[in-house]
Each structure stands twice: as C-alpha cells, then as structure tokens.
Amino acid sequence: MANVDVYNLQKEKVAETELADAVFNAEIKEHLVRDVVVWQLAKRRQGTAAVKNRAKVKGGSAKPWRQKGTGRARSGTSRSPIWRGGGTIFGPKPRKYGYSLPKQVRRQALISVLSQKFQEGKLFVVQDFALESIKTKRIADLFAAFAVKSAMLVAEDNRELTLSARNLKGALAVNQNGVNVYDLLKYDYLILSDESLKKIEGALQK
C-alpha cells in the first residue's frame, strides 16, 4: 500500500495514511471509463423533445377543396404532412435515453479514475473540512493553499462546505456517495477528507 500525507486546510502536514492499492493504484481501464461517461450523459438527457403529428394538429377536419376540377392534388385534410402547417411524420417523441450498465463496469471505471488521480499526483487528503460558517472565501483560500483551480471536494454530509463551494467557479462539494466518473474527469483535482477516503475504499473493495 502507498502512503499519502494528510493535510489541514492550510496544507500543513498533520499525519500520514495508507491508500488501498485495489482502489487507488489499480490498472486504468480507459474503455470502461468511456462506457460509464456515455452512460451517465445518456441518463442526464431530458428526452422531452416532441412534435405534433397529424392527429394532434388543430383544425383541418373539413375537406379543403373539392376532389376534382381545381388542378390541385386531391386532399382530405389540411392536417396532412404534405401541406404547410400540417402534422410531422416520424418526429421525435418523449423518451428515456438511459439504459442499464453492469455494476462491476461502473465500479471498475470509478476505480480507474481514482487511480489516475493518485498516479498523476492530483489527489489530496485533508484531515477534515471543519468550517464554522458558510464562507466562500474559505474554499478560495483552500484552493490557493493547494495551488488548484478546479477540484472536487469530498466529505461527509457538510452543509457549510456544500454552500461555501457552491458559488466558487471550479469547485464541487459532494459526500462520498456522490463521487462519480464524469465529475472526477470534469474537475482536475480530488480533495477528500480522511474519513471519506476510508468509506470509499470500503465501498469499492466489497
């Protein structure tokens, strides 16, 4: 197992902790990471696009002109898709774009991204995110201390941390259950509390 330093919010070393190689120093499987990112984006699609077909277009119940003698095509309704203002053929309908993905694929992809963060030196462990009040400047000072501009902050449910990071560009605060592949790739660094680190390791080593 590899050892990593544990810091306080001023990036002063206060302890050391071990990282589980099975979670933070595993083989990086890029094809699984790609599959999970596509799956996550598909689940986020609204799928609300819709158009009116000829049954839903208003009006057009009467025959627009007589059958013969006008020199125009025969038509029984102005709602026909061949006329302007008529219904749409084969248009989009509300649907769900999400699909199922094996749990082991999602697990291995998350392990791959966590391992990549550690191997690239973009993972920091802090003792805790103890904030007395909601103040965005505290998170900005944290970013300055760790010399980062974009980071995911992971801790136990912490209202002060979540609200303090909400208005800072490049910051996202979640608990350990909210760690996911897409957001880990979106933010350059991962800063997590010692307690959340152990819980992530415990969940991914089951």
N, C-alpha and C positions, 0 to 999 in steps of 0.2 A: 504493500500500500504506500502511496505517496503522501507526504506530509505537506500541509499548506499552513501559512501563517493566518492567524485570526487577529483582526484589527478592531480598534474602536472607530467611531465616526470621524476622527481626525487622522485616520490611517496611522495610528501608533500601534505597533505590535503588542498584543497582550497575551497571546498564547499560540499554541500550535494544535492542529487537529489532523486526523488521518482521513483520506478520501478512499472510498471503496473503488478498486480498480475495475470492478464489473460495471460500475456506473460512470465513472469519470475518466477512465483510461482504457476504454474498450475500443474495438475496431469501429471505424467510422464507415457506415453503410449508406453511401450517398443516394443510392436508388430508393431505399426505404424512406429517406428524408424527403425526397422528391414526391413520393407517393402520398405521404402524410400531408405535405403542404397543399397539394392539389385537392386532397380530400377535405382539408379544413376550409379552403377557399370555396369549394363546392357547397359545403354546408352553410356558408355565410351568404350565399346568393339568395336574394329575396324571392325570385321566381314569381313576381306579381305581374309581369307583362301580359297584356291581353288586348284583343281587338274584337270588334263586333262581326259576327257572321251574318248571313242574310236573314236569319231568324230573329236577330236582335236589333237590326236597323229599323228605325222608326219610319212609319209610312209605307207607301208602295203596295197597298193591298188591292188597289184598283188597277186594271189594265191601262198602261199609259197612253196607248193609241190603238186604233183598230188593227185587226190582223193583217189585212191586205190593202193595197192601193196607196200607201203613203210613200213607198220607195225606201222605207227603212226596215231594219231587221224586225222579225216578229219578237215580241216581248210580252210577258205576262205580268211583270212587276218591275218597278224601278229599284227594288232592293237587290236585283241580280248583280253578282260580282262584275259583270261586264260593263256596267254603267257607273258613271261617276256618282259617288255618294252611296253606292251600294255596299253590300257586305264584303268581307275579306275572306279569300279562300286560304285554308291551311295556315292561318295566322297563329301567333303564339297564344298559349292558354296558361293560366296559373298552374304552376307545378313545383315540386320539390326537387332540387338538384342533388341533395345529399344522398349518400349511399353508405353501406356498411364497410368497415375495414377491420381486419383481424386485430385483436387486442395485442398480440405479440408483435405485429408490424408497427403499431403505434408505440409500443414500449421500446423496441429496438431503435426506432427513429429518434425518440427522445434521448435515449442513452447516447446515440451517435452525436447529437448536437451538444449535449452536456460534455462529452469527451472532447469535442472540438474546442469548446470554450476553454477547457482546462489546458489542453495541449498548446493552444495559442496564447496562453497567459492572460486570458480575458475573463477570468473568474476570480472574484474576491469574496472572502468570508469575513463577516463582521460579528462581533460578539452579540449585539442586539441593535435594534432600531428604536431605542427608547427616546421618544420625543415627548416633551412636556406639553406641547401645544401644537396647533396646526400652523405651520410657518414654512412657506415655500423656500425661503432663504436658507433654511437648514439643509434642505436637499441640494440646493445650489452650492452651498459650502461643501457638502459631501462630495459632489461631483468634482469640485475644484481640488479637494484633498486627494482624490483618487485619479485625477487628471483624465476624466472621462467626459464625453459629451452626450453619450447615448447609452442607457443602461436599464436593465430590468432589475427591480428591487423585489426581493422575495423574503417575506417574513410571515409569522403568524398573523391572524386577523388583527390589523392595526389601523384603526380609523385615522389616527393622526398622520401616519405615514402615507396612507392612500390619498387623503385630501391634500397633504403637503406636496405630493408629487404630481397631482392632477394638472396643475397649471404650468408645470415646467416642461418645456419642449425637450423631447428626447428621453423622458422618464416614464416608466410604467411600474406601478407598485401592485403586486398581487400576493396572495398567500401561496403555499406550496402546491395546493390543488389547482391553481391557475397557471402553472408553468406548462407551456406548450411549445411545440416545434416552431410554428410560424412566428410567434413573438420573440422567441430566442434568436431566430435568424434576423428579425427586424431590428433588434437592438444590439449594439456592438458588444456590450459588456454585461456580465451577470454578477450582481452583488446580492448575496444571500446571508441570512443570519445562520449562526451555528446550529440553532435548533431546527430550522427548516432544512438545512443540509442533511441532518440525520434522518429526518422524516422522509425526504426524497429518496435517500439511499434505502431506507427500509421498504418503501413502496415499490421501488424498481428492482429489488432483489428477491421479491416474493416468488 
